[in-house]
Amino acid sequence: MFQYVTVFALFVCGINSQIIRQGKCPDVPAQQNFNLMSFGGYWYEAERSPVRFEDGSVCNLHDFVRLSKVEYADYIHLRRNGDILMASGIATFSGKPDEAKFTFNITLDTDNVPRQFPLFILETDYGSYASLWSCSQIDPNTYEEFSIILTHSRYYHEDTLNKARNVYDRNNISRKEFEKVEQFNC
């Protein structure tokens, strides 16, 4: 029997990130001339920084569905210990209309507390990779961040992954904690 859990959307990140750093969130640009219509569809997690909700998960799939000119839904499916977990959330443009800066709104079923956090699509070519990042200031001297590399195919070329990784490197975002997400035998 599958266990279905509705928890969150794209990134349980800002709320359950395991990457805590000293200082202030870096000023990192999001992709300009972002086309929400072109970004939709299925995306697979290739690598990510650790996040509690996804610990030990495999076959992580995101289905981005455009809801309007300024927002989209993200439906996540993943497997952990044989159980299928599902999550969903809504992202709304928070920057300029063509800038890939979003605000995610989510309420976790586990505690029923509404949450909101930023999410940037740093870069995407819409067809093979997307480099996403979130940063939330915890207090004046501490922040938590989350990064994720998505690919449009479960089976991607290393060149595709390197393009996505280079986005973080160019923006001085550490990839030290990145984990590979298993997409085989899904």
N, CA and C atoms as an extended XYZ file, in Angstrom:
558
Properties=species:S:1:pos:R:3:atomname:S:1:resname:S:1:resid:I:1 pbc="F F F"
N         0.853       -1.179        0.000 N   MET     1
C         0.000        0.000        0.000 CA  MET     1
C         0.894        1.236        0.000 C   MET     1
N         0.577        2.175       -0.874 N   PHE     2
C         1.353        3.405       -0.954 CA  PHE     2
C         0.896        4.384        0.111 C   PHE     2
N         1.850        5.045        0.677 N   GLN     3
C         1.538        6.089        1.649 CA  GLN     3
C         1.597        7.415        0.902 C   GLN     3
N         0.528        8.165        0.925 N   TYR     4
C         0.496        9.462        0.260 CA  TYR     4
C         0.556       10.546        1.322 C   TYR     4
N         1.475       11.439        1.143 N   VAL     5
C         1.642       12.523        2.091 CA  VAL     5
C         1.651       13.828        1.308 C   VAL     5
N         0.757       14.721        1.622 N   THR     6
C         0.781       16.031        0.996 CA  THR     6
C         1.536       16.948        1.926 C   THR     6
N         2.683       17.384        1.499 N   VAL     7
C         3.503       18.181        2.381 CA  VAL     7
C         3.769       19.550        1.799 C   VAL     7
N         4.428       19.642        0.700 N   PHE     8
C         4.757       20.947        0.168 CA  PHE     8
C         4.943       20.886       -1.306 C   PHE     8
N         5.518       21.842       -1.764 N   ALA     9
C         5.736       22.006       -3.172 CA  ALA     9
C         7.172       21.828       -3.510 C   ALA     9
N         7.567       22.627       -4.415 N   LEU    10
C         8.883       22.508       -4.998 CA  LEU    10
C         9.968       22.406       -3.978 C   LEU    10
N         9.969       23.194       -3.008 N   PHE    11
C        11.086       23.187       -2.103 CA  PHE    11
C        10.630       23.244       -0.677 C   PHE    11
N        10.678       22.155       -0.058 N   VAL    12
C        10.463       22.141        1.368 CA  VAL    12
C        11.710       22.798        1.926 C   VAL    12
N        12.411       23.379        1.034 N   CYS    13
C        13.708       23.964        1.278 CA  CYS    13
C        13.728       25.028        2.335 C   CYS    13
N        13.171       26.162        2.065 N   GLY    14
C        13.291       27.278        2.974 CA  GLY    14
C        12.853       26.919        4.370 C   GLY    14
N        12.081       25.867        4.519 N   ILE    15
C        11.601       25.496        5.833 CA  ILE    15
C        12.368       24.338        6.443 C   ILE    15
N        12.947       23.509        5.637 N   ASN    16
C        13.626       22.334        6.164 CA  ASN    16
C        15.027       22.175        5.593 C   ASN    16
N        15.613       23.253        5.155 N   SER    17
C        16.951       23.183        4.603 CA  SER    17
C        17.927       22.751        5.685 C   SER    17
N        18.923       22.021        5.265 N   GLN    18
C        19.945       21.607        6.211 CA  GLN    18
C        21.251       22.357        5.992 C   GLN    18
N        21.231       23.375        5.156 N   ILE    19
C        22.425       24.174        4.905 CA  ILE    19
C        22.237       25.525        5.590 C   ILE    19
N        22.923       25.701        6.694 N   ILE    20
C        22.863       26.942        7.459 CA  ILE    20
C        24.228       27.612        7.336 C   ILE    20
N        24.227       28.906        7.018 N   ARG    21
C        25.480       29.631        6.835 CA  ARG    21
C        25.455       30.926        7.649 C   ARG    21
N        26.653       31.429        7.917 N   GLN    22
C        26.803       32.695        8.632 CA  GLN    22
C        26.764       33.840        7.626 C   GLN    22
N        26.182       34.954        8.040 N   GLY    23
C        26.153       36.136        7.194 CA  GLY    23
C        24.769       36.430        6.662 C   GLY    23
N        24.753       37.169        5.560 N   LYS    24
C        23.502       37.551        4.919 CA  LYS    24
C        23.365       36.796        3.603 C   LYS    24
N        22.126       36.577        3.182 N   CYS    25
C        21.893       35.935        1.889 CA  CYS    25
C        22.643       36.708        0.812 C   CYS    25
N        23.392       36.007       -0.020 N   PRO    26
C        24.100       36.688       -1.103 CA  PRO    26
C        23.117       37.325       -2.088 C   PRO    26
N        23.567       38.375       -2.739 N   ASP    27
C        22.767       39.033       -3.771 CA  ASP    27
C        23.038       38.308       -5.087 C   ASP    27
N        22.160       37.394       -5.437 N   VAL    28
C        22.346       36.546       -6.614 CA  VAL    28
C        21.245       36.861       -7.621 C   VAL    28
N        21.602       37.107       -8.885 N   PRO    29
C        20.577       37.437       -9.878 CA  PRO    29
C        19.815       36.201      -10.352 C   PRO    29
N        18.533       36.396      -10.591 N   ALA    30
C        17.710       35.349      -11.200 CA  ALA    30
C        17.748       35.542      -12.716 C   ALA    30
N        17.313       34.517      -13.430 N   GLN    31
C        17.309       34.602      -14.892 CA  GLN    31
C        16.401       35.737      -15.351 C   GLN    31
N        16.896       36.516      -16.293 N   GLN    32
C        16.118       37.592      -16.905 CA  GLN    32
C        15.404       37.054      -18.146 C   GLN    32
N        14.394       37.762      -18.596 N   ASN    33
C        13.605       37.350      -19.766 CA  ASN    33
C        13.061       35.941      -19.595 C   ASN    33
N        12.659       35.630      -18.377 N   PHE    34
C        12.146       34.299      -18.064 CA  PHE    34
C        10.783       34.096      -18.712 C   PHE    34
N        10.600       32.917      -19.308 N   ASN    35
C         9.351       32.579      -19.985 CA  ASN    35
C         8.658       31.466      -19.210 C   ASN    35
N         7.671       31.836      -18.428 N   LEU    36
C         6.964       30.875      -17.583 CA  LEU    36
C         6.312       29.771      -18.408 C   LEU    36
N         5.763       30.128      -19.566 N   MET    37
C         5.093       29.147      -20.418 CA  MET    37
C         6.071       28.058      -20.879 C   MET    37
N         7.287       28.445      -21.192 N   SER    38
C         8.285       27.482      -21.675 CA  SER    38
C         8.860       26.608      -20.570 C   SER    38
N         8.711       27.026      -19.319 N   PHE    39
C         9.318       26.290      -18.213 CA  PHE    39
C         8.483       25.100      -17.750 C   PHE    39
N         7.240       25.031      -18.117 N   GLY    40
C         6.342       23.992      -17.613 CA  GLY    40
C         6.742       22.585      -18.011 C   GLY    40
N         6.055       21.629      -17.416 N   GLY    41
C         6.266       20.224      -17.736 CA  GLY    41
C         7.017       19.479      -16.657 C   GLY    41
N         7.440       18.276      -17.014 N   TYR    42
C         8.148       17.406      -16.074 CA  TYR    42
C         9.627       17.745      -16.011 C   TYR    42
N        10.139       17.831      -14.785 N   TRP    43
C        11.551       18.040      -14.522 CA  TRP    43
C        11.975       17.027      -13.459 C   TRP    43
N        13.179       16.506      -13.599 N   TYR    44
C        13.699       15.483      -12.689 CA  TYR    44
C        14.851       16.057      -11.874 C   TYR    44
N        14.883       15.731      -10.596 N   GLU    45
C        15.991       16.176       -9.762 CA  GLU    45
C        17.237       15.379      -10.121 C   GLU    45
N        18.325       16.093      -10.385 N   ALA    46
C        19.606       15.452      -10.671 CA  ALA    46
C        20.521       15.544       -9.449 C   ALA    46
N        20.631       16.746       -8.910 N   GLU    47
C        21.420       16.988       -7.697 CA  GLU    47
C        20.713       18.056       -6.880 C   GLU    47
N        20.997       18.047       -5.572 N   ARG    48
C        20.397       19.052       -4.690 CA  ARG    48
C        21.217       19.129       -3.408 C   ARG    48
N        21.026       20.206       -2.700 N   SER    49
C        21.563       20.268       -1.347 CA  SER    49
C        20.584       19.516       -0.448 C   SER    49
N        21.036       19.057        0.703 N   PRO    50
C        20.169       18.247        1.567 CA  PRO    50
C        18.930       19.010        2.035 C   PRO    50
N        17.839       18.277        2.136 N   VAL    51
C        16.594       18.822        2.669 CA  VAL    51
C        15.897       17.683        3.407 C   VAL    51
N        15.403       17.940        4.590 N   ARG    52
C        14.868       16.873        5.450 CA  ARG    52
C        13.748       16.078        4.792 C   ARG    52
N        12.822       16.764        4.156 N   PHE    53
C        11.681       16.084        3.545 CA  PHE    53
C        12.122       15.052        2.510 C   PHE    53
N        13.239       15.317        1.836 N   GLU    54
C        13.675       14.447        0.754 CA  GLU    54
C        14.786       13.484        1.154 C   GLU    54
N        15.179       13.442        2.417 N   ASP    55
C        16.225       12.517        2.854 CA  ASP    55
C        15.903       11.095        2.412 C   ASP    55
N        16.859       10.452        1.749 N   GLY    56
C        16.701        9.061        1.348 CA  GLY    56
C        15.747        8.835        0.199 C   GLY    56
N        15.319        9.895       -0.471 N   SER    57
C        14.344        9.728       -1.549 CA  SER    57
C        15.035        9.483       -2.886 C   SER    57
N        14.306        8.855       -3.794 N   VAL    58
C        14.767        8.590       -5.158 CA  VAL    58
C        13.624        8.918       -6.113 C   VAL    58
N        13.957        9.000       -7.400 N   CYS    59
C        12.952        9.176       -8.459 CA  CYS    59
C        12.163       10.471       -8.291 C   CYS    59
N        12.808       11.524       -7.828 N   ASN    60
C        12.119       12.784       -7.556 CA  ASN    60
C        11.756       13.488       -8.857 C   ASN    60
N        10.469       13.750       -9.017 N   LEU    61
C         9.913       14.338      -10.228 CA  LEU    61
C         9.096       15.567       -9.859 C   LEU    61
N         9.273       16.649      -10.611 N   HIS    62
C         8.490       17.872      -10.437 CA  HIS    62
C         7.654       18.081      -11.687 C   HIS    62
N         6.389       18.365      -11.514 N   ASP    63
C         5.502       18.698      -12.628 CA  ASP    63
C         5.082       20.150      -12.444 C   ASP    63
N         5.623       21.029      -13.282 N   PHE    64
C         5.309       22.450      -13.200 CA  PHE    64
C         4.129       22.753      -14.106 C   PHE    64
N         3.084       23.319      -13.529 N   VAL    65
C         1.861       23.627      -14.269 CA  VAL    65
C         1.571       25.118      -14.131 C   VAL    65
N         1.496       25.794      -15.259 N   ARG    66
C         1.201       27.232      -15.246 CA  ARG    66
C        -0.256       27.438      -14.846 C   ARG    66
N        -0.475       28.289      -13.867 N   LEU    67
C        -1.826       28.599      -13.403 CA  LEU    67
C        -2.324       29.931      -13.950 C   LEU    67
N        -1.407       30.872      -14.154 N   SER    68
C        -1.757       32.190      -14.685 CA  SER    68
C        -0.479       32.819      -15.232 C   SER    68
N        -0.565       34.073      -15.610 N   LYS    69
C         0.615       34.771      -16.121 CA  LYS    69
C         1.670       34.998      -15.049 C   LYS    69
N         1.274       34.896      -13.789 N   VAL    70
C         2.205       35.228      -12.703 CA  VAL    70
C         2.428       34.103      -11.696 C   VAL    70
N         1.838       32.931      -11.906 N   GLU    71
C         2.053       31.861      -10.932 CA  GLU    71
C         1.984       30.482      -11.578 C   GLU    71
N         2.619       29.530      -10.896 N   TYR    72
C         2.550       28.139      -11.322 CA  TYR    72
C         2.480       27.241      -10.100 C   TYR    72
N         2.003       26.038      -10.344 N   ALA    73
C         1.965       25.013       -9.301 CA  ALA    73
C         3.107       24.050       -9.554 C   ALA    73
N         3.614       23.482       -8.504 N   ASP    74
C         4.641       22.447       -8.610 CA  ASP    74
C         4.132       21.236       -7.851 C   ASP    74
N         3.985       20.135       -8.564 N   TYR    75
C         3.564       18.878       -7.959 CA  TYR    75
C         4.778       17.967       -7.926 C   TYR    75
N         5.165       17.537       -6.734 N   ILE    76
C         6.357       16.712       -6.564 CA  ILE    76
C         5.941       15.288       -6.242 C   ILE    76
N         6.642       14.351       -6.870 N   HIS    77
C         6.456       12.929       -6.585 CA  HIS    77
C         7.839       12.363       -6.295 C   HIS    77
N         7.963       11.582       -5.231 N   LEU    78
C         9.236       10.944       -4.917 CA  LEU    78
C         8.975        9.650       -4.167 C   LEU    78
N         9.989        8.795       -4.172 N   ARG    79
C         9.895        7.529       -3.439 CA  ARG    79
C        10.900        7.527       -2.312 C   ARG    79
N        10.450        7.012       -1.164 N   ARG    80
C        11.354        6.832       -0.030 CA  ARG    80
C        10.928        5.560        0.686 C   ARG    80
N        11.863        4.636        0.824 N   ASN    81
C        11.598        3.359        1.501 CA  ASN    81
C        10.383        2.639        0.918 C   ASN    81
N        10.217        2.729       -0.402 N   GLY    82
C         9.108        2.051       -1.066 CA  GLY    82
C         7.804        2.817       -1.064 C   GLY    82
N         7.710        3.878       -0.277 N   ASP    83
C         6.491        4.688       -0.229 CA  ASP    83
C         6.579        5.816       -1.249 C   ASP    83
N         5.460        6.166       -1.841 N   ILE    84
C         5.399        7.317       -2.727 CA  ILE    84
C         4.917        8.506       -1.916 C   ILE    84
N         5.702        9.571       -1.945 N   LEU    85
C         5.340       10.807       -1.259 CA  LEU    85
C         4.986       11.845       -2.312 C   LEU    85
N         3.996       12.641       -2.023 N   MET    86
C         3.582       13.688       -2.948 CA  MET    86
C         3.506       15.007       -2.196 C   MET    86
N         3.801       16.071       -2.904 N   ALA    87
C         3.735       17.400       -2.320 CA  ALA    87
C         3.313       18.377       -3.405 C   ALA    87
N         2.784       19.524       -2.999 N   SER    88
C         2.405       20.537       -3.977 CA  SER    88
C         2.451       21.914       -3.347 C   SER    88
N         2.638       22.914       -4.188 N   GLY    89
C         2.680       24.285       -3.709 CA  GLY    89
C         2.520       25.263       -4.851 C   GLY    89
N         2.394       26.524       -4.520 N   ILE    90
C         2.168       27.578       -5.504 CA  ILE    90
C         3.310       28.587       -5.441 C   ILE    90
N         3.842       28.927       -6.614 N   ALA    91
C         4.873       29.953       -6.728 CA  ALA    91
C         4.286       31.138       -7.485 C   ALA    91
N         4.545       32.334       -6.972 N   THR    92
C         4.057       33.561       -7.592 CA  THR    92
C         5.247       34.461       -7.877 C   THR    92
N         5.264       35.089       -9.071 N   PHE    93
C         6.338       36.021       -9.386 CA  PHE    93
C         6.466       37.043       -8.271 C   PHE    93
N         7.692       37.303       -7.832 N   SER    94
C         7.907       38.301       -6.788 CA  SER    94
C         8.806       39.435       -7.265 C   SER    94
N         9.399       39.272       -8.420 N   GLY    95
C        10.239       40.320       -8.990 CA  GLY    95
C         9.533       40.955      -10.166 C   GLY    95
N        10.308       41.401      -11.126 N   LYS    96
C         9.736       41.931      -12.359 CA  LYS    96
C         9.057       40.784      -13.102 C   LYS    96
N         8.079       41.083      -13.948 N   PRO    97
C         7.328       40.013      -14.624 CA  PRO    97
C         8.177       39.053      -15.460 C   PRO    97
N         9.336       39.483      -15.935 N   ASP    98
C        10.160       38.587      -16.749 CA  ASP    98
C        11.410       38.107      -16.007 C   ASP    98
N        11.436       38.304      -14.695 N   GLU    99
C        12.565       37.888      -13.866 CA  GLU    99
C        12.145       36.655      -13.071 C   GLU    99
N        12.976       35.628      -13.057 N   ALA   100
C        12.616       34.338      -12.455 CA  ALA   100
C        12.794       34.330      -10.939 C   ALA   100
N        12.140       35.276      -10.267 N   LYS   101
C        12.105       35.323       -8.802 CA  LYS   101
C        10.678       35.029       -8.372 C   LYS   101
N        10.541       34.069       -7.473 N   PHE   102
C         9.220       33.647       -7.030 CA  PHE   102
C         9.130       33.669       -5.512 C   PHE   102
N         7.906       33.702       -5.037 N   THR   103
C         7.603       33.492       -3.632 CA  THR   103
C         6.753       32.240       -3.549 C   THR   103
N         7.180       31.282       -2.729 N   PHE   104
C         6.405       30.053       -2.530 CA  PHE   104
C         5.570       30.172       -1.271 C   PHE   104
N         4.343       29.725       -1.368 N   ASN   105
C         3.434       29.669       -0.226 CA  ASN   105
C         3.047       28.223       -0.003 C   ASN   105
N         3.162       27.790        1.232 N   ILE   106
C         2.903       26.392        1.553 CA  ILE   106
C         2.449       26.254        3.003 C   ILE   106
N         1.604       25.295        3.220 N   THR   107
C         1.237       24.889        4.573 CA  THR   107
C         1.473       23.394        4.670 C   THR   107
N         2.340       22.986        5.575 N   LEU   108
C         2.615       21.566        5.751 CA  LEU   108
C         1.490       20.916        6.539 C   LEU   108
N         1.068       19.756        6.084 N   ASP   109
C         0.031       19.018        6.801 CA  ASP   109
C         0.492       18.609        8.196 C   ASP   109
N         1.795       18.456        8.370 N   THR   110
C         2.307       17.972        9.651 CA  THR   110
C         2.075       18.947       10.794 C   THR   110
N         2.080       20.259       10.493 N   ASP   111
C         1.873       21.221       11.579 CA  ASP   111
C         0.866       22.321       11.240 C   ASP   111
N         0.371       22.324       10.012 N   ASN   112
C        -0.669       23.261        9.579 CA  ASN   112
C        -0.267       24.729        9.753 C   ASN   112
N         1.029       25.015        9.654 N   VAL   113
C         1.528       26.382        9.778 CA  VAL   113
C         1.878       26.909        8.386 C   VAL   113
N         1.246       28.010        7.958 N   PRO   114
C         1.575       28.566        6.635 CA  PRO   114
C         3.018       29.072        6.607 C   PRO   114
N         3.687       28.844        5.478 N   ARG   115
C         5.065       29.297        5.309 CA  ARG   115
C         5.205       29.967        3.950 C   ARG   115
N         6.206       30.823        3.868 N   GLN   116
C         6.488       31.519        2.623 CA  GLN   116
C         7.996       31.699        2.525 C   GLN   116
N         8.552       31.489        1.335 N   PHE   117
C         9.982       31.703        1.159 CA  PHE   117
C        10.300       31.991       -0.298 C   PHE   117
N        11.461       32.602       -0.570 N   PRO   118
C        11.844       32.960       -1.933 CA  PRO   118
C        12.426       31.769       -2.691 C   PRO   118
N        12.298       31.824       -4.005 N   LEU   119
C        12.909       30.828       -4.880 CA  LEU   119
C        13.319       31.516       -6.174 C   LEU   119
N        14.576       31.341       -6.551 N   PHE   120
C        15.085       31.918       -7.794 CA  PHE   120
C        15.403       30.796       -8.769 C   PHE   120
N        15.017       30.985      -10.006 N   ILE   121
C        15.531       30.144      -11.086 CA  ILE   121
C        16.724       30.931      -11.610 C   ILE   121
N        17.907       30.468      -11.252 N   LEU   122
C        19.120       31.197      -11.611 CA  LEU   122
C        19.362       31.147      -13.108 C   LEU   122
N        19.102       29.971      -13.689 N   GLU   123
C        19.299       29.819      -15.130 CA  GLU   123
C        18.613       28.556      -15.607 C   GLU   123
N        18.044       28.625      -16.791 N   THR   124
C        17.485       27.455      -17.457 CA  THR   124
C        17.588       27.660      -18.958 C   THR   124
N        17.730       26.559      -19.678 N   ASP   125
C        17.649       26.628      -21.134 CA  ASP   125
C        16.293       26.085      -21.597 C   ASP   125
N        15.422       25.777      -20.656 N   TYR   126
C        14.054       25.293      -20.848 CA  TYR   126
C        13.973       23.880      -21.414 C   TYR   126
N        15.027       23.386      -22.008 N   GLY   127
C        14.969       22.081      -22.648 CA  GLY   127
C        15.772       20.990      -21.980 C   GLY   127
N        16.819       21.369      -21.227 N   SER   128
C        17.644       20.316      -20.637 CA  SER   128
C        17.949       20.525      -19.151 C   SER   128
N        18.168       21.749      -18.686 N   TYR   129
C        18.528       21.938      -17.277 CA  TYR   129
C        17.907       23.211      -16.697 C   TYR   129
N        17.834       23.220      -15.383 N   ALA   130
C        17.437       24.408      -14.625 CA  ALA   130
C        18.195       24.388      -13.303 C   ALA   130
N        18.768       25.525      -12.945 N   SER   131
C        19.490       25.680      -11.679 CA  SER   131
C        18.657       26.578      -10.778 C   SER   131
N        18.172       26.022       -9.662 N   LEU   132
C        17.296       26.747       -8.747 CA  LEU   132
C        17.985       26.952       -7.408 C   LEU   132
N        17.586       28.020       -6.724 N   TRP   133
C        18.226       28.374       -5.456 CA  TRP   133
C        17.246       29.140       -4.586 C   TRP   133
N        17.305       28.893       -3.299 N   SER   134
C        16.505       29.629       -2.332 CA  SER   134
C        17.397       30.035       -1.171 C   SER   134
N        17.152       31.230       -0.659 N   CYS   135
C        17.896       31.704        0.500 CA  CYS   135
C        16.943       32.472        1.403 C   CYS   135
N        16.939       32.119        2.680 N   SER   136
C        16.082       32.784        3.665 CA  SER   136
C        16.925       33.221        4.852 C   SER   136
N        16.785       34.474        5.214 N   GLN   137
C        17.509       35.019        6.356 CA  GLN   137
C        16.834       34.541        7.635 C   GLN   137
N        17.561       33.845        8.484 N   ILE   138
C        17.020       33.343        9.749 CA  ILE   138
C        17.071       34.438       10.812 C   ILE   138
N        18.210       35.108       10.885 N   ASP   139
C        18.398       36.249       11.779 CA  ASP   139
C        19.427       37.147       11.097 C   ASP   139
N        19.799       38.275       11.675 N   PRO   140
C        20.706       39.190       10.975 CA  PRO   140
C        22.048       38.576       10.565 C   PRO   140
N        22.473       37.511       11.234 N   ASN   141
C        23.791       36.939       10.951 CA  ASN   141
C        23.763       35.507       10.447 C   ASN   141
N        22.591       34.972       10.139 N   THR   142
C        22.489       33.569        9.739 CA  THR   142
C        21.432       33.406        8.656 C   THR   142
N        21.745       32.570        7.666 N   TYR   143
C        20.758       32.273        6.632 CA  TYR   143
C        20.787       30.790        6.301 C   TYR   143
N        19.695       30.328        5.707 N   GLU   144
C        19.651       28.956        5.217 CA  GLU   144
C        19.405       29.007        3.721 C   GLU   144
N        20.018       28.049        3.022 N   GLU   145
C        19.846       28.025        1.578 CA  GLU   145
C        19.618       26.608        1.087 C   GLU   145
N        19.081       26.547       -0.098 N   PHE   146
C        18.779       25.283       -0.751 CA  PHE   146
C        19.002       25.466       -2.236 C   PHE   146
N        19.621       24.475       -2.864 N   SER   147
C        19.853       24.502       -4.303 CA  SER   147
C        19.400       23.188       -4.899 C   SER   147
N        18.974       23.252       -6.147 N   ILE   148
C        18.543       22.039       -6.827 CA  ILE   148
C        18.821       22.172       -8.317 C   ILE   148
N        19.340       21.102       -8.886 N   ILE   149
C        19.524       21.022      -10.331 CA  ILE   149
C        18.446       20.100      -10.872 C   ILE   149
N        17.677       20.627      -11.821 N   LEU   150
C        16.638       19.848      -12.481 CA  LEU   150
C        17.047       19.587      -13.922 C   LEU   150
N        16.662       18.429      -14.435 N   THR   151
C        16.875       18.111      -15.843 CA  THR   151
C        15.538       17.685      -16.447 C   THR   151
N        15.401       17.882      -17.755 N   HIS   152
C        14.146       17.518      -18.421 CA  HIS   152
C        14.091       16.032      -18.747 C   HIS   152
N        15.161       15.326      -18.479 N   SER   153
C        15.203       13.888      -18.748 CA  SER   153
C        15.784       13.176      -17.529 C   SER   153
N        15.252       12.011      -17.233 N   ARG   154
C        15.832       11.213      -16.139 CA  ARG   154
C        17.283       10.865      -16.447 C   ARG   154
N        17.562       10.655      -17.712 N   TYR   155
C        18.892       10.218      -18.145 CA  TYR   155
C        19.521       11.355      -18.939 C   TYR   155
N        20.419       12.068      -18.312 N   TYR   156
C        21.000       13.275      -18.878 CA  TYR   156
C        22.479       13.059      -19.167 C   TYR   156
N        23.021       13.914      -20.026 N   HIS   157
C        24.453       13.896      -20.319 CA  HIS   157
C        25.202       14.662      -19.235 C   HIS   157
N        26.417       14.257      -18.973 N   GLU   158
C        27.241       14.946      -17.979 CA  GLU   158
C        27.445       16.409      -18.363 C   GLU   158
N        27.503       16.702      -19.667 N   ASP   159
C        27.638       18.092      -20.117 CA  ASP   159
C        26.471       18.948      -19.631 C   ASP   159
N        25.278       18.370      -19.643 N   THR   160
C        24.088       19.085      -19.165 CA  THR   160
C        24.243       19.419      -17.692 C   THR   160
N        24.660       18.445      -16.915 N   LEU   161
C        24.849       18.657      -15.482 CA  LEU   161
C        25.936       19.703      -15.226 C   LEU   161
N        27.000       19.662      -16.001 N   ASN   162
C        28.083       20.637      -15.828 CA  ASN   162
C        27.622       22.062      -16.129 C   ASN   162
N        26.760       22.238      -17.135 N   LYS   163
C        26.209       23.573      -17.417 CA  LYS   163
C        25.449       24.090      -16.198 C   LYS   163
N        24.641       23.220      -15.615 N   ALA   164
C        23.852       23.613      -14.444 CA  ALA   164
C        24.756       23.899      -13.245 C   ALA   164
N        25.772       23.089      -13.040 N   ARG   165
C        26.701       23.302      -11.924 CA  ARG   165
C        27.450       24.624      -12.065 C   ARG   165
N        27.831       24.947      -13.289 N   ASN   166
C        28.584       26.178      -13.531 CA  ASN   166
C        27.811       27.424      -13.111 C   ASN   166
N        26.495       27.355      -13.147 N   VAL   167
C        25.667       28.487      -12.721 CA  VAL   167
C        25.939       28.806      -11.253 C   VAL   167
N        26.011       27.786      -10.415 N   TYR   168
C        26.293       27.993       -8.990 CA  TYR   168
C        27.712       28.515       -8.798 C   TYR   168
N        28.643       27.943       -9.537 N   ASP   169
C        30.036       28.374       -9.422 CA  ASP   169
C        30.186       29.852       -9.789 C   ASP   169
N        29.553       30.276      -10.887 N   ARG   170
C        29.627       31.680      -11.318 CA  ARG   170
C        29.042       32.630      -10.276 C   ARG   170
N        28.081       32.142       -9.507 N   ASN   171
C        27.410       32.972       -8.506 CA  ASN   171
C        27.954       32.753       -7.093 C   ASN   171
N        29.077       32.045       -6.990 N   ASN   172
C        29.715       31.778       -5.691 CA  ASN   172
C        28.783       31.104       -4.700 C   ASN   172
N        27.975       30.174       -5.195 N   ILE   173
C        27.099       29.368       -4.347 CA  ILE   173
C        27.756       28.000       -4.212 C   ILE   173
N        28.022       27.603       -2.995 N   SER   174
C        28.737       26.353       -2.744 CA  SER   174
C        27.926       25.142       -3.206 C   SER   174
N        28.622       24.203       -3.850 N   ARG   175
C        28.026       22.917       -4.229 CA  ARG   175
C        28.585       21.789       -3.367 C   ARG   175
N        29.329       22.143       -2.346 N   LYS   176
C        30.011       21.152       -1.508 CA  LYS   176
C        29.047       20.112       -0.946 C   LYS   176
N        27.867       20.535       -0.577 N   GLU   177
C        26.908       19.626        0.055 CA  GLU   177
C        25.966       18.944       -0.935 C   GLU   177
N        26.093       19.222       -2.224 N   PHE   178
C        25.162       18.652       -3.203 CA  PHE   178
C        25.163       17.129       -3.145 C   PHE   178
N        23.984       16.561       -3.313 N   GLU   179
C        23.803       15.106       -3.346 CA  GLU   179
C        23.208       14.722       -4.694 C   GLU   179
N        23.639       13.598       -5.211 N   LYS   180
C        23.046       13.062       -6.439 CA  LYS   180
C        21.690       12.453       -6.085 C   LYS   180
N        20.705       12.647       -6.949 N   VAL   181
C        19.380       12.061       -6.757 CA  VAL   181
C        19.237       10.898       -7.736 C   VAL   181
N        19.035        9.715       -7.211 N   GLU   182
C        18.920        8.507       -8.036 CA  GLU   182
C        17.656        8.577       -8.888 C   GLU   182
N        17.824        8.375      -10.207 N   GLN   183
C        16.688        8.390      -11.130 CA  GLN   183
C        16.587        7.085      -11.920 C   GLN   183
N        17.353        6.090      -11.556 N   PHE   184
C        17.325        4.821      -12.281 CA  PHE   184
C        16.363        3.851      -11.608 C   PHE   184
N        15.820        2.940      -12.382 N   ASN   185
C        14.846        1.952      -11.900 CA  ASN   185
C        13.612        2.614      -11.296 C   ASN   185
N        13.194        3.697      -11.894 N   CYS   186
C        12.015        4.415      -11.396 CA  CYS   186
C        10.765        3.920      -12.106 C   CYS   186
